[in-house]
Amino acid sequence: MEDFMDGLVPILGVICIFGLPVILGTYLVAKSISARREERMTLVRQGIIPPEKRKPTPNKYRSLRNGFLCIGIAIGLIVGIVIIETALKDMDYDFLIPVACVMLFLGIAYVAFYTVVKDKSELDNDAE
C-alpha cells in the first residue's frame, strides 16, 4: 500500500500543476462568454441593438520589433559563447555570461527599435 501511495504523489502533483490551471482557465472563459451573452440578451430585450465588436487595429511594427529582438538574442548568444570559449574557461559563473549578453543585446535591440519607430512615426505625422 505504501508503494502505491509513493507512486501516486508525483502523479497527483503533475495533475494539480497542469490540470487545475486548465480547469480554472476553462471556467473563467466560459463565465466570461456567458456574461457577455447575458448582457447582449438584456440589451435585445430592451430593444437596443448591441454594438458590433470591433477588431483592434493591428500594430504595424510588431514584425519589426520581433525581428530586432531575435537579432538581439542571436547576437547575445553568439557573443556570450565566444566569451566563454576564449576568455573565461573553467569559471564557476560561466553560465551567466550568455544570459548577461542576451539581456544586454535585447536592451540594445529595444533601443534601436524605439529609434527606428520614433523616426518612422515622425515621418508619418509630417505626411498627414
Backbone atoms as SQL, in Angstrom:
CREATE TABLE atoms (id INTEGER PRIMARY KEY, chain TEXT, resi INTEGER, resn TEXT, atom TEXT, x REAL, y REAL, z REAL);
INSERT INTO atoms VALUES
  (1, 'A', 1, 'MET', 'N', 0.825, -1.200, 0.000),
  (2, 'A', 1, 'MET', 'CA', 0.000, 0.000, 0.000),
  (3, 'A', 1, 'MET', 'C', 0.863, 1.256, 0.000),
  (4, 'A', 2, 'GLU', 'N', 1.963, 1.209, 0.734),
  (5, 'A', 2, 'GLU', 'CA', 2.842, 2.374, 0.806),
  (6, 'A', 2, 'GLU', 'C', 3.523, 2.635, -0.535),
  (7, 'A', 3, 'ASP', 'N', 3.851, 1.567, -1.293),
  (8, 'A', 3, 'ASP', 'CA', 4.442, 1.746, -2.618),
  (9, 'A', 3, 'ASP', 'C', 3.457, 2.420, -3.563),
  (10, 'A', 4, 'PHE', 'N', 2.189, 2.052, -3.425),
  (11, 'A', 4, 'PHE', 'CA', 1.155, 2.669, -4.248),
  (12, 'A', 4, 'PHE', 'C', 1.053, 4.161, -3.960),
  (13, 'A', 5, 'MET', 'N', 1.086, 4.537, -2.705),
  (14, 'A', 5, 'MET', 'CA', 0.995, 5.946, -2.324),
  (15, 'A', 5, 'MET', 'C', 2.230, 6.719, -2.774),
  (16, 'A', 6, 'ASP', 'N', 3.405, 6.079, -2.723),
  (17, 'A', 6, 'ASP', 'CA', 4.621, 6.747, -3.186),
  (18, 'A', 6, 'ASP', 'C', 4.561, 7.029, -4.684),
  (19, 'A', 7, 'GLY', 'N', 3.943, 6.165, -5.438),
  (20, 'A', 7, 'GLY', 'CA', 3.786, 6.388, -6.873),
  (21, 'A', 7, 'GLY', 'C', 2.677, 7.361, -7.195),
  (22, 'A', 8, 'LEU', 'N', 1.737, 7.500, -6.293),
  (23, 'A', 8, 'LEU', 'CA', 0.591, 8.372, -6.529),
  (24, 'A', 8, 'LEU', 'C', 0.922, 9.852, -6.324),
  (25, 'A', 9, 'VAL', 'N', 1.873, 10.133, -5.454),
  (26, 'A', 9, 'VAL', 'CA', 2.215, 11.526, -5.140),
  (27, 'A', 9, 'VAL', 'C', 2.698, 12.289, -6.375),
  (28, 'A', 10, 'PRO', 'N', 3.654, 11.773, -7.173),
  (29, 'A', 10, 'PRO', 'CA', 4.067, 12.542, -8.357),
  (30, 'A', 10, 'PRO', 'C', 2.954, 12.696, -9.385),
  (31, 'A', 11, 'ILE', 'N', 2.130, 11.679, -9.513),
  (32, 'A', 11, 'ILE', 'CA', 1.033, 11.763, -10.477),
  (33, 'A', 11, 'ILE', 'C', 0.051, 12.855, -10.070),
  (34, 'A', 12, 'LEU', 'N', -0.316, 12.889, -8.807),
  (35, 'A', 12, 'LEU', 'CA', -1.219, 13.936, -8.330),
  (36, 'A', 12, 'LEU', 'C', -0.576, 15.316, -8.414),
  (37, 'A', 13, 'GLY', 'N', 0.722, 15.375, -8.184),
  (38, 'A', 13, 'GLY', 'CA', 1.424, 16.652, -8.309),
  (39, 'A', 13, 'GLY', 'C', 1.352, 17.197, -9.721),
  (40, 'A', 14, 'VAL', 'N', 1.597, 16.343, -10.710),
  (41, 'A', 14, 'VAL', 'CA', 1.534, 16.773, -12.112),
  (42, 'A', 14, 'VAL', 'C', 0.109, 17.165, -12.480),
  (43, 'A', 15, 'ILE', 'N', -0.855, 16.391, -12.028),
  (44, 'A', 15, 'ILE', 'CA', -2.254, 16.720, -12.324),
  (45, 'A', 15, 'ILE', 'C', -2.623, 18.073, -11.725),
  (46, 'A', 16, 'CYS', 'N', -2.197, 18.330, -10.504),
  (47, 'A', 16, 'CYS', 'CA', -2.519, 19.605, -9.858),
  (48, 'A', 16, 'CYS', 'C', -1.795, 20.770, -10.524),
  (49, 'A', 17, 'ILE', 'N', -0.544, 20.566, -10.907),
  (50, 'A', 17, 'ILE', 'CA', 0.222, 21.662, -11.511),
  (51, 'A', 17, 'ILE', 'C', -0.336, 22.037, -12.874),
  (52, 'A', 18, 'PHE', 'N', -0.688, 21.044, -13.690),
  (53, 'A', 18, 'PHE', 'CA', -1.139, 21.340, -15.047),
  (54, 'A', 18, 'PHE', 'C', -2.657, 21.309, -15.193),
  (55, 'A', 19, 'GLY', 'N', -3.325, 20.460, -14.445),
  (56, 'A', 19, 'GLY', 'CA', -4.761, 20.305, -14.608),
  (57, 'A', 19, 'GLY', 'C', -5.577, 21.426, -14.006),
  (58, 'A', 20, 'LEU', 'N', -5.224, 21.860, -12.815),
  (59, 'A', 20, 'LEU', 'CA', -6.004, 22.911, -12.157),
  (60, 'A', 20, 'LEU', 'C', -5.985, 24.236, -12.921),
  (61, 'A', 21, 'PRO', 'N', -4.842, 24.702, -13.436),
  (62, 'A', 21, 'PRO', 'CA', -4.902, 25.938, -14.230),
  (63, 'A', 21, 'PRO', 'C', -5.747, 25.801, -15.492),
  (64, 'A', 22, 'VAL', 'N', -5.710, 24.632, -16.133),
  (65, 'A', 22, 'VAL', 'CA', -6.535, 24.427, -17.326),
  (66, 'A', 22, 'VAL', 'C', -8.013, 24.469, -16.955),
  (67, 'A', 23, 'ILE', 'N', -8.368, 23.808, -15.876),
  (68, 'A', 23, 'ILE', 'CA', -9.766, 23.806, -15.432),
  (69, 'A', 23, 'ILE', 'C', -10.203, 25.214, -15.039),
  (70, 'A', 24, 'LEU', 'N', -9.355, 25.935, -14.314),
  (71, 'A', 24, 'LEU', 'CA', -9.683, 27.303, -13.908),
  (72, 'A', 24, 'LEU', 'C', -9.810, 28.221, -15.123),
  (73, 'A', 25, 'GLY', 'N', -8.905, 28.100, -16.082),
  (74, 'A', 25, 'GLY', 'CA', -8.974, 28.914, -17.293),
  (75, 'A', 25, 'GLY', 'C', -10.228, 28.634, -18.093),
  (76, 'A', 26, 'THR', 'N', -10.579, 27.364, -18.224),
  (77, 'A', 26, 'THR', 'CA', -11.796, 26.988, -18.940),
  (78, 'A', 26, 'THR', 'C', -13.028, 27.558, -18.250),
  (79, 'A', 27, 'TYR', 'N', -13.055, 27.487, -16.941),
  (80, 'A', 27, 'TYR', 'CA', -14.183, 28.026, -16.180),
  (81, 'A', 27, 'TYR', 'C', -14.302, 29.536, -16.381),
  (82, 'A', 28, 'LEU', 'N', -13.176, 30.250, -16.315),
  (83, 'A', 28, 'LEU', 'CA', -13.218, 31.706, -16.466),
  (84, 'A', 28, 'LEU', 'C', -13.646, 32.115, -17.871),
  (85, 'A', 29, 'VAL', 'N', -13.178, 31.402, -18.888),
  (86, 'A', 29, 'VAL', 'CA', -13.583, 31.712, -20.261),
  (87, 'A', 29, 'VAL', 'C', -15.077, 31.456, -20.436),
  (88, 'A', 30, 'ALA', 'N', -15.565, 30.334, -19.921),
  (89, 'A', 30, 'ALA', 'CA', -16.993, 30.027, -20.028),
  (90, 'A', 30, 'ALA', 'C', -17.832, 31.065, -19.292),
  (91, 'A', 31, 'LYS', 'N', -17.378, 31.488, -18.125),
  (92, 'A', 31, 'LYS', 'CA', -18.099, 32.501, -17.345),
  (93, 'A', 31, 'LYS', 'C', -18.129, 33.835, -18.101),
  (94, 'A', 32, 'SER', 'N', -17.019, 34.205, -18.730),
  (95, 'A', 32, 'SER', 'CA', -16.947, 35.452, -19.489),
  (96, 'A', 32, 'SER', 'C', -17.884, 35.414, -20.696),
  (97, 'A', 33, 'ILE', 'N', -17.878, 34.303, -21.412),
  (98, 'A', 33, 'ILE', 'CA', -18.762, 34.174, -22.572),
  (99, 'A', 33, 'ILE', 'C', -20.221, 34.225, -22.134),
  (100, 'A', 34, 'SER', 'N', -20.529, 33.563, -21.039),
  (101, 'A', 34, 'SER', 'CA', -21.902, 33.561, -20.529),
  (102, 'A', 34, 'SER', 'C', -22.338, 34.965, -20.112),
  (103, 'A', 35, 'ALA', 'N', -21.469, 35.700, -19.435),
  (104, 'A', 35, 'ALA', 'CA', -21.811, 37.061, -19.003),
  (105, 'A', 35, 'ALA', 'C', -22.004, 37.981, -20.208),
  (106, 'A', 36, 'ARG', 'N', -21.155, 37.850, -21.216),
  (107, 'A', 36, 'ARG', 'CA', -21.277, 38.678, -22.419),
  (108, 'A', 36, 'ARG', 'C', -22.585, 38.361, -23.150),
  (109, 'A', 37, 'ARG', 'N', -22.927, 37.074, -23.236),
  (110, 'A', 37, 'ARG', 'CA', -24.166, 36.668, -23.891),
  (111, 'A', 37, 'ARG', 'C', -25.373, 37.204, -23.128),
  (112, 'A', 38, 'GLU', 'N', -25.331, 37.100, -21.810),
  (113, 'A', 38, 'GLU', 'CA', -26.443, 37.589, -20.985),
  (114, 'A', 38, 'GLU', 'C', -26.621, 39.105, -21.146),
  (115, 'A', 39, 'GLU', 'N', -25.525, 39.821, -21.212),
  (116, 'A', 39, 'GLU', 'CA', -25.592, 41.273, -21.401),
  (117, 'A', 39, 'GLU', 'C', -26.204, 41.616, -22.753),
  (118, 'A', 40, 'ARG', 'N', -25.798, 40.893, -23.789),
  (119, 'A', 40, 'ARG', 'CA', -26.352, 41.153, -25.121),
  (120, 'A', 40, 'ARG', 'C', -27.846, 40.814, -25.165),
  (121, 'A', 41, 'MET', 'N', -28.233, 39.731, -24.504),
  (122, 'A', 41, 'MET', 'CA', -29.649, 39.353, -24.487),
  (123, 'A', 41, 'MET', 'C', -30.488, 40.393, -23.736),
  (124, 'A', 42, 'THR', 'N', -29.948, 40.959, -22.676),
  (125, 'A', 42, 'THR', 'CA', -30.654, 42.006, -21.932),
  (126, 'A', 42, 'THR', 'C', -30.850, 43.239, -22.810),
  (127, 'A', 43, 'LEU', 'N', -29.835, 43.604, -23.563),
  (128, 'A', 43, 'LEU', 'CA', -29.962, 44.745, -24.471),
  (129, 'A', 43, 'LEU', 'C', -31.006, 44.475, -25.547),
  (130, 'A', 44, 'VAL', 'N', -31.042, 43.257, -26.079),
  (131, 'A', 44, 'VAL', 'CA', -32.023, 42.913, -27.112),
  (132, 'A', 44, 'VAL', 'C', -33.434, 42.961, -26.537),
  (133, 'A', 45, 'ARG', 'N', -33.626, 42.488, -25.314),
  (134, 'A', 45, 'ARG', 'CA', -34.953, 42.530, -24.674),
  (135, 'A', 45, 'ARG', 'C', -35.439, 43.965, -24.480),
  (136, 'A', 46, 'GLN', 'N', -34.503, 44.886, -24.264),
  (137, 'A', 46, 'GLN', 'CA', -34.872, 46.291, -24.081),
  (138, 'A', 46, 'GLN', 'C', -35.055, 47.005, -25.415),
  (139, 'A', 47, 'GLY', 'N', -34.784, 46.324, -26.508),
  (140, 'A', 47, 'GLY', 'CA', -34.952, 46.911, -27.825),
  (141, 'A', 47, 'GLY', 'C', -33.737, 47.673, -28.314),
  (142, 'A', 48, 'ILE', 'N', -32.633, 47.517, -27.645),
  (143, 'A', 48, 'ILE', 'CA', -31.397, 48.193, -28.043),
  (144, 'A', 48, 'ILE', 'C', -30.558, 47.211, -28.855),
  (145, 'A', 49, 'ILE', 'N', -30.093, 47.678, -29.987),
  (146, 'A', 49, 'ILE', 'CA', -29.230, 46.824, -30.804),
  (147, 'A', 49, 'ILE', 'C', -27.820, 46.873, -30.219),
  (148, 'A', 50, 'PRO', 'N', -27.281, 45.719, -29.834),
  (149, 'A', 50, 'PRO', 'CA', -25.928, 45.729, -29.247),
  (150, 'A', 50, 'PRO', 'C', -24.892, 46.150, -30.288),
  (151, 'A', 51, 'PRO', 'N', -23.908, 46.923, -29.865),
  (152, 'A', 51, 'PRO', 'CA', -22.881, 47.351, -30.820),
  (153, 'A', 51, 'PRO', 'C', -22.033, 46.165, -31.276),
  (154, 'A', 52, 'GLU', 'N', -21.592, 46.257, -32.512),
  (155, 'A', 52, 'GLU', 'CA', -20.729, 45.212, -33.056),
  (156, 'A', 52, 'GLU', 'C', -19.360, 45.275, -32.398),
  (157, 'A', 53, 'LYS', 'N', -18.808, 44.121, -32.174),
  (158, 'A', 53, 'LYS', 'CA', -17.472, 44.068, -31.582),
  (159, 'A', 53, 'LYS', 'C', -16.454, 44.346, -32.688),
  (160, 'A', 54, 'ARG', 'N', -15.665, 45.392, -32.490),
  (161, 'A', 54, 'ARG', 'CA', -14.678, 45.779, -33.496),
  (162, 'A', 54, 'ARG', 'C', -13.334, 45.158, -33.178),
  (163, 'A', 55, 'LYS', 'N', -12.651, 44.786, -34.229),
  (164, 'A', 55, 'LYS', 'CA', -11.314, 44.240, -34.046),
  (165, 'A', 55, 'LYS', 'C', -10.348, 45.397, -33.809),
  (166, 'A', 56, 'PRO', 'N', -9.418, 45.229, -32.875),
  (167, 'A', 56, 'PRO', 'CA', -8.449, 46.305, -32.650),
  (168, 'A', 56, 'PRO', 'C', -7.521, 46.445, -33.858),
  (169, 'A', 57, 'THR', 'N', -7.059, 47.656, -34.063),
  (170, 'A', 57, 'THR', 'CA', -6.140, 47.870, -35.180),
  (171, 'A', 57, 'THR', 'C', -4.817, 47.180, -34.876),
  (172, 'A', 58, 'PRO', 'N', -4.303, 46.429, -35.824),
  (173, 'A', 58, 'PRO', 'CA', -3.058, 45.698, -35.565),
  (174, 'A', 58, 'PRO', 'C', -1.866, 46.644, -35.487),
  (175, 'A', 59, 'ASN', 'N', -0.897, 46.252, -34.687),
  (176, 'A', 59, 'ASN', 'CA', 0.332, 47.023, -34.553),
  (177, 'A', 59, 'ASN', 'C', 1.187, 46.762, -35.788),
  (178, 'A', 60, 'LYS', 'N', 1.425, 47.796, -36.581),
  (179, 'A', 60, 'LYS', 'CA', 2.147, 47.587, -37.829),
  (180, 'A', 60, 'LYS', 'C', 3.641, 47.397, -37.624),
  (181, 'A', 61, 'TYR', 'N', 4.132, 47.613, -36.423),
  (182, 'A', 61, 'TYR', 'CA', 5.564, 47.459, -36.163),
  (183, 'A', 61, 'TYR', 'C', 5.888, 46.185, -35.384),
  (184, 'A', 62, 'ARG', 'N', 4.933, 45.286, -35.230),
  (185, 'A', 62, 'ARG', 'CA', 5.168, 44.064, -34.449),
  (186, 'A', 62, 'ARG', 'C', 6.248, 43.190, -35.081),
  (187, 'A', 63, 'SER', 'N', 6.188, 43.003, -36.387),
  (188, 'A', 63, 'SER', 'CA', 7.191, 42.165, -37.052),
  (189, 'A', 63, 'SER', 'C', 8.573, 42.793, -36.966),
  (190, 'A', 64, 'LEU', 'N', 8.638, 44.107, -37.079),
  (191, 'A', 64, 'LEU', 'CA', 9.922, 44.789, -36.950),
  (192, 'A', 64, 'LEU', 'C', 10.488, 44.599, -35.550),
  (193, 'A', 65, 'ARG', 'N', 9.642, 44.735, -34.537),
  (194, 'A', 65, 'ARG', 'CA', 10.086, 44.527, -33.156),
  (195, 'A', 65, 'ARG', 'C', 10.573, 43.104, -32.938),
  (196, 'A', 66, 'ASN', 'N', 9.804, 42.134, -33.427),
  (197, 'A', 66, 'ASN', 'CA', 10.209, 40.741, -33.261),
  (198, 'A', 66, 'ASN', 'C', 11.523, 40.456, -33.974),
  (199, 'A', 67, 'GLY', 'N', 11.729, 41.058, -35.123),
  (200, 'A', 67, 'GLY', 'CA', 12.996, 40.890, -35.831),
  (201, 'A', 67, 'GLY', 'C', 14.160, 41.458, -35.042),
  (202, 'A', 68, 'PHE', 'N', 13.987, 42.656, -34.500),
  (203, 'A', 68, 'PHE', 'CA', 15.043, 43.247, -33.674),
  (204, 'A', 68, 'PHE', 'C', 15.348, 42.364, -32.468),
  (205, 'A', 69, 'LEU', 'N', 14.309, 41.832, -31.827),
  (206, 'A', 69, 'LEU', 'CA', 14.518, 41.004, -30.639),
  (207, 'A', 69, 'LEU', 'C', 15.220, 39.695, -30.981),
  (208, 'A', 70, 'CYS', 'N', 14.835, 39.065, -32.080),
  (209, 'A', 70, 'CYS', 'CA', 15.515, 37.820, -32.478),
  (210, 'A', 70, 'CYS', 'C', 16.978, 38.071, -32.806),
  (211, 'A', 71, 'ILE', 'N', 17.260, 39.171, -33.477),
  (212, 'A', 71, 'ILE', 'CA', 18.652, 39.507, -33.773),
  (213, 'A', 71, 'ILE', 'C', 19.413, 39.775, -32.484),
  (214, 'A', 72, 'GLY', 'N', 18.791, 40.475, -31.540),
  (215, 'A', 72, 'GLY', 'CA', 19.443, 40.740, -30.257),
  (216, 'A', 72, 'GLY', 'C', 19.746, 39.471, -29.489),
  (217, 'A', 73, 'ILE', 'N', 18.807, 38.528, -29.480),
  (218, 'A', 73, 'ILE', 'CA', 19.035, 37.254, -28.793),
  (219, 'A', 73, 'ILE', 'C', 20.166, 36.488, -29.463),
  (220, 'A', 74, 'ALA', 'N', 20.150, 36.427, -30.786),
  (221, 'A', 74, 'ALA', 'CA', 21.181, 35.676, -31.507),
  (222, 'A', 74, 'ALA', 'C', 22.566, 36.273, -31.285),
  (223, 'A', 75, 'ILE', 'N', 22.679, 37.584, -31.399),
  (224, 'A', 75, 'ILE', 'CA', 23.983, 38.221, -31.188),
  (225, 'A', 75, 'ILE', 'C', 24.435, 38.032, -29.749),
  (226, 'A', 76, 'GLY', 'N', 23.517, 38.149, -28.799),
  (227, 'A', 76, 'GLY', 'CA', 23.867, 37.945, -27.396),
  (228, 'A', 76, 'GLY', 'C', 24.375, 36.543, -27.125),
  (229, 'A', 77, 'LEU', 'N', 23.706, 35.542, -27.691),
  (230, 'A', 77, 'LEU', 'CA', 24.169, 34.162, -27.509),
  (231, 'A', 77, 'LEU', 'C', 25.533, 33.936, -28.143),
  (232, 'A', 78, 'ILE', 'N', 25.711, 34.454, -29.347),
  (233, 'A', 78, 'ILE', 'CA', 26.999, 34.274, -30.026),
  (234, 'A', 78, 'ILE', 'C', 28.119, 34.932, -29.235),
  (235, 'A', 79, 'VAL', 'N', 27.918, 36.162, -28.812),
  (236, 'A', 79, 'VAL', 'CA', 28.955, 36.869, -28.051),
  (237, 'A', 79, 'VAL', 'C', 29.217, 36.165, -26.724),
  (238, 'A', 80, 'GLY', 'N', 28.161, 35.716, -26.047),
  (239, 'A', 80, 'GLY', 'CA', 28.337, 35.016, -24.778),
  (240, 'A', 80, 'GLY', 'C', 29.119, 33.728, -24.933),
  (241, 'A', 81, 'ILE', 'N', 28.814, 32.959, -25.959),
  (242, 'A', 81, 'ILE', 'CA', 29.538, 31.705, -26.187),
  (243, 'A', 81, 'ILE', 'C', 30.984, 31.974, -26.558),
  (244, 'A', 82, 'VAL', 'N', 31.219, 32.993, -27.378),
  (245, 'A', 82, 'VAL', 'CA', 32.601, 33.331, -27.747),
  (246, 'A', 82, 'VAL', 'C', 33.390, 33.770, -26.520),
  (247, 'A', 83, 'ILE', 'N', 32.789, 34.560, -25.654),
  (248, 'A', 83, 'ILE', 'CA', 33.482, 34.996, -24.434),
  (249, 'A', 83, 'ILE', 'C', 33.820, 33.804, -23.555),
  (250, 'A', 84, 'ILE', 'N', 32.894, 32.879, -23.406),
  (251, 'A', 84, 'ILE', 'CA', 33.158, 31.702, -22.570),
  (252, 'A', 84, 'ILE', 'C', 34.279, 30.860, -23.166),
  (253, 'A', 85, 'GLU', 'N', 34.238, 30.649, -24.466),
  (254, 'A', 85, 'GLU', 'CA', 35.227, 29.774, -25.100),
  (255, 'A', 85, 'GLU', 'C', 36.614, 30.397, -25.152),
  (256, 'A', 86, 'THR', 'N', 36.694, 31.710, -25.218),
  (257, 'A', 86, 'THR', 'CA', 38.015, 32.331, -25.366),
  (258, 'A', 86, 'THR', 'C', 38.581, 32.861, -24.057),
  (259, 'A', 87, 'ALA', 'N', 37.791, 33.542, -23.284),
  (260, 'A', 87, 'ALA', 'CA', 38.346, 34.260, -22.137),
  (261, 'A', 87, 'ALA', 'C', 38.094, 33.576, -20.799),
  (262, 'A', 88, 'LEU', 'N', 36.933, 33.057, -20.593),
  (263, 'A', 88, 'LEU', 'CA', 36.551, 32.584, -19.264),
  (264, 'A', 88, 'LEU', 'C', 36.334, 31.075, -19.262),
  (265, 'A', 89, 'LYS', 'N', 37.388, 30.324, -19.282),
  (266, 'A', 89, 'LYS', 'CA', 37.250, 28.871, -19.224),
  (267, 'A', 89, 'LYS', 'C', 37.334, 28.419, -17.777),
  (268, 'A', 90, 'ASP', 'N', 36.542, 27.423, -17.435),
  (269, 'A', 90, 'ASP', 'CA', 36.540, 26.795, -16.117),
  (270, 'A', 90, 'ASP', 'C', 36.255, 27.780, -14.984),
  (271, 'A', 91, 'MET', 'N', 35.305, 28.660, -15.187),
  (272, 'A', 91, 'MET', 'CA', 34.880, 29.564, -14.122),
  (273, 'A', 91, 'MET', 'C', 33.580, 29.022, -13.528),
  (274, 'A', 92, 'ASP', 'N', 33.307, 29.387, -12.293),
  (275, 'A', 92, 'ASP', 'CA', 32.098, 28.905, -11.635),
  (276, 'A', 92, 'ASP', 'C', 30.839, 29.583, -12.171),
  (277, 'A', 93, 'TYR', 'N', 30.956, 30.766, -12.666),
  (278, 'A', 93, 'TYR', 'CA', 29.793, 31.544, -13.088),
  (279, 'A', 93, 'TYR', 'C', 29.729, 31.702, -14.605),
  (280, 'A', 94, 'ASP', 'N', 30.372, 30.820, -15.349),
  (281, 'A', 94, 'ASP', 'CA', 30.416, 30.990, -16.797),
  (282, 'A', 94, 'ASP', 'C', 29.045, 30.836, -17.464),
  (283, 'A', 95, 'PHE', 'N', 28.099, 30.174, -16.827),
  (284, 'A', 95, 'PHE', 'CA', 26.768, 30.042, -17.419),
  (285, 'A', 95, 'PHE', 'C', 26.004, 31.362, -17.404),
  (286, 'A', 96, 'LEU', 'N', 26.425, 32.315, -16.579),
  (287, 'A', 96, 'LEU', 'CA', 25.740, 33.607, -16.523),
  (288, 'A', 96, 'LEU', 'C', 26.168, 34.554, -17.645),
  (289, 'A', 97, 'ILE', 'N', 27.309, 34.289, -18.248),
  (290, 'A', 97, 'ILE', 'CA', 27.813, 35.182, -19.295),
  (291, 'A', 97, 'ILE', 'C', 26.853, 35.245, -20.490),
  (292, 'A', 98, 'PRO', 'N', 26.390, 34.117, -21.058),
  (293, 'A', 98, 'PRO', 'CA', 25.435, 34.241, -22.174),
  (294, 'A', 98, 'PRO', 'C', 24.128, 34.924, -21.767),
  (295, 'A', 99, 'VAL', 'N', 23.675, 34.681, -20.544),
  (296, 'A', 99, 'VAL', 'CA', 22.440, 35.327, -20.083),
  (297, 'A', 99, 'VAL', 'C', 22.625, 36.841, -20.038),
  (298, 'A', 100, 'ALA', 'N', 23.752, 37.273, -19.491),
  (299, 'A', 100, 'ALA', 'CA', 24.025, 38.711, -19.414),
  (300, 'A', 100, 'ALA', 'C', 24.172, 39.313, -20.807),
  (301, 'A', 101, 'CYS', 'N', 24.836, 38.594, -21.703),
  (302, 'A', 101, 'CYS', 'CA', 24.995, 39.107, -23.069),
  (303, 'A', 101, 'CYS', 'C', 23.651, 39.198, -23.785),
  (304, 'A', 102, 'VAL', 'N', 22.801, 38.199, -23.602),
  (305, 'A', 102, 'VAL', 'CA', 21.480, 38.238, -24.233),
  (306, 'A', 102, 'VAL', 'C', 20.682, 39.420, -23.695),
  (307, 'A', 103, 'MET', 'N', 20.711, 39.636, -22.387),
  (308, 'A', 103, 'MET', 'CA', 19.982, 40.769, -21.808),
  (309, 'A', 103, 'MET', 'C', 20.523, 42.099, -22.334),
  (310, 'A', 104, 'LEU', 'N', 21.840, 42.206, -22.434),
  (311, 'A', 104, 'LEU', 'CA', 22.453, 43.428, -22.949),
  (312, 'A', 104, 'LEU', 'C', 22.013, 43.694, -24.383),
  (313, 'A', 105, 'PHE', 'N', 22.101, 42.678, -25.232),
  (314, 'A', 105, 'PHE', 'CA', 21.754, 42.891, -26.632),
  (315, 'A', 105, 'PHE', 'C', 20.248, 43.015, -26.840),
  (316, 'A', 106, 'LEU', 'N', 19.436, 42.440, -25.961),
  (317, 'A', 106, 'LEU', 'CA', 17.999, 42.695, -26.032),
  (318, 'A', 106, 'LEU', 'C', 17.702, 44.161, -25.720),
  (319, 'A', 107, 'GLY', 'N', 18.386, 44.697, -24.721),
  (320, 'A', 107, 'GLY', 'CA', 18.217, 46.115, -24.411),
  (321, 'A', 107, 'GLY', 'C', 18.631, 46.999, -25.570),
  (322, 'A', 108, 'ILE', 'N', 19.757, 46.665, -26.187),
  (323, 'A', 108, 'ILE', 'CA', 20.218, 47.428, -27.353),
  (324, 'A', 108, 'ILE', 'C', 19.207, 47.311, -28.491),
  (325, 'A', 109, 'ALA', 'N', 18.637, 46.108, -28.682),
  (326, 'A', 109, 'ALA', 'CA', 17.647, 45.914, -29.743),
  (327, 'A', 109, 'ALA', 'C', 16.391, 46.743, -29.480),
  (328, 'A', 110, 'TYR', 'N', 15.955, 46.808, -28.224),
  (329, 'A', 110, 'TYR', 'CA', 14.789, 47.635, -27.897),
  (330, 'A', 110, 'TYR', 'C', 15.064, 49.117, -28.155),
  (331, 'A', 111, 'VAL', 'N', 16.242, 49.575, -27.792),
  (332, 'A', 111, 'VAL', 'CA', 16.587, 50.980, -28.037),
  (333, 'A', 111, 'VAL', 'C', 16.637, 51.254, -29.538),
  (334, 'A', 112, 'ALA', 'N', 17.227, 50.336, -30.309),
  (335, 'A', 112, 'ALA', 'CA', 17.287, 50.510, -31.762),
  (336, 'A', 112, 'ALA', 'C', 15.878, 50.502, -32.356),
  (337, 'A', 113, 'PHE', 'N', 15.036, 49.609, -31.888),
  (338, 'A', 113, 'PHE', 'CA', 13.651, 49.559, -32.366),
  (339, 'A', 113, 'PHE', 'C', 12.926, 50.862, -32.055),
  (340, 'A', 114, 'TYR', 'N', 13.129, 51.379, -30.849),
  (341, 'A', 114, 'TYR', 'CA', 12.479, 52.630, -30.460),
  (342, 'A', 114, 'TYR', 'C', 12.917, 53.773, -31.369),
  (343, 'A', 115, 'THR', 'N', 14.211, 53.860, -31.653),
  (344, 'A', 115, 'THR', 'CA', 14.680, 54.961, -32.501),
  (345, 'A', 115, 'THR', 'C', 14.143, 54.832, -33.922),
  (346, 'A', 116, 'VAL', 'N', 14.071, 53.613, -34.443),
  (347, 'A', 116, 'VAL', 'CA', 13.550, 53.422, -35.797),
  (348, 'A', 116, 'VAL', 'C', 12.067, 53.768, -35.852),
  (349, 'A', 117, 'VAL', 'N', 11.303, 53.303, -34.876),
  (350, 'A', 117, 'VAL', 'CA', 9.860, 53.558, -34.872),
  (351, 'A', 117, 'VAL', 'C', 9.576, 55.032, -34.625),
  (352, 'A', 118, 'LYS', 'N', 10.361, 55.668, -33.761),
  (353, 'A', 118, 'LYS', 'CA', 10.167, 57.090, -33.490),
  (354, 'A', 118, 'LYS', 'C', 10.381, 57.899, -34.764),
  (355, 'A', 119, 'ASP', 'N', 11.430, 57.569, -35.510),
  (356, 'A', 119, 'ASP', 'CA', 11.685, 58.275, -36.761),
  (357, 'A', 119, 'ASP', 'C', 10.565, 58.029, -37.769),
  (358, 'A', 120, 'LYS', 'N', 10.086, 56.798, -37.859),
  (359, 'A', 120, 'LYS', 'CA', 9.008, 56.491, -38.798),
  (360, 'A', 120, 'LYS', 'C', 7.706, 57.176, -38.392),
  (361, 'A', 121, 'SER', 'N', 7.405, 57.220, -37.093),
  (362, 'A', 121, 'SER', 'CA', 6.165, 57.863, -36.659),
  (363, 'A', 121, 'SER', 'C', 6.235, 59.372, -36.868),
  (364, 'A', 122, 'GLU', 'N', 7.418, 59.966, -36.721),
  (365, 'A', 122, 'GLU', 'CA', 7.562, 61.395, -37.009),
  (366, 'A', 122, 'GLU', 'C', 7.340, 61.658, -38.492),
  (367, 'A', 123, 'LEU', 'N', 7.834, 60.759, -39.355),
  (368, 'A', 123, 'LEU', 'CA', 7.604, 60.914, -40.788),
  (369, 'A', 123, 'LEU', 'C', 6.123, 60.745, -41.121),
  (370, 'A', 124, 'ASP', 'N', 5.456, 59.799, -40.458),
  (371, 'A', 124, 'ASP', 'CA', 4.026, 59.594, -40.686),
  (372, 'A', 124, 'ASP', 'C', 3.219, 60.810, -40.237),
  (373, 'A', 125, 'ASN', 'N', 3.592, 61.425, -39.118),
  (374, 'A', 125, 'ASN', 'CA', 2.882, 62.607, -38.626),
  (375, 'A', 125, 'ASN', 'C', 3.101, 63.803, -39.543),
  (376, 'A', 126, 'ASP', 'N', 4.299, 63.937, -40.105),
  (377, 'A', 126, 'ASP', 'CA', 4.566, 65.037, -41.028),
  (378, 'A', 126, 'ASP', 'C', 3.803, 64.864, -42.333),
  (379, 'A', 127, 'ALA', 'N', 3.587, 63.632, -42.756),
  (380, 'A', 127, 'ALA', 'CA', 2.883, 63.372, -44.008),
  (381, 'A', 127, 'ALA', 'C', 1.399, 63.696, -43.891),
  (382, 'A', 128, 'GLU', 'N', 0.855, 63.608, -42.692),
  (383, 'A', 128, 'GLU', 'CA', -0.582, 63.880, -42.505),
  (384, 'A', 128, 'GLU', 'C', -0.841, 65.326, -42.419);
